[in-house]
Amino acid sequence: MSQTAAPANAEKRYTVQRADLPLSCPLPSMALWNSHPRVYLPIESEPNHEAQCPYCGSHFVLQD
């Protein structure tokens, strides 16, 4: 059985864990063929540990 990658940017808000760092959008679990170029987001140094993708607007929140 093959696993299919999740559609890229299917949601607009994602909660990520420290184990997911370094954070990139699209996430590794997303299909890349229909998305934008991968961009790394320095969420750990952002106020409130939140970051927004400049390409698609997805909002990421780092949960401790």
C-alpha positions in Angstrom: 0.0 0.0 0.0 1.5 3.4 -1.0 1.0 6.5 1.1 -0.1 9.6 -0.7 1.2 12.9 0.3 -1.2 15.4 1.7 -2.3 18.2 -0.7 0.0 21.2 -0.4 -1.4 24.0 1.7 -4.7 22.2 2.3 -5.1 24.0 5.6 -4.2 27.6 6.5 -3.1 27.0 10.1 -0.7 24.3 11.3 0.6 23.5 14.7 4.2 22.2 14.7 6.4 20.7 17.4 10.1 21.3 18.1 10.8 17.9 16.6 9.6 19.3 13.2 12.3 22.0 13.1 13.7 23.4 11.0 10.3 24.4 9.7 9.8 24.7 6.0 6.7 25.4 3.9 5.4 23.3 2.3 5.9 20.7 5.0 7.7 17.5 4.1 4.4 15.6 4.2 2.8 17.8 1.5 2.9 17.1 -2.2 5.4 19.6 -3.8 4.4 19.3 -7.4 1.4 21.7 -7.0 2.9 24.1 -4.4 5.5 26.8 -4.2 9.3 26.5 -3.8 10.3 25.4 -0.3 11.0 28.2 2.1 12.4 27.8 5.6 10.7 29.8 8.4 12.7 30.7 11.5 9.7 30.1 13.8 11.8 29.6 16.9 13.1 33.2 16.8 9.8 34.8 15.9 7.6 36.6 18.5 5.0 34.2 20.0 6.7 31.4 18.1 4.4 32.0 15.1 5.4 32.4 11.4 3.6 32.9 8.1 4.6 31.6 4.8 5.3 34.5 2.4 4.1 32.4 -0.6 0.8 30.8 0.4 0.0 32.6 3.7 -0.1 29.4 5.8 0.2 30.2 9.4 2.4 28.1 11.7 2.4 28.0 15.5 5.2 26.3 17.4 3.8 24.3 20.3 6.3 23.5 23.1 
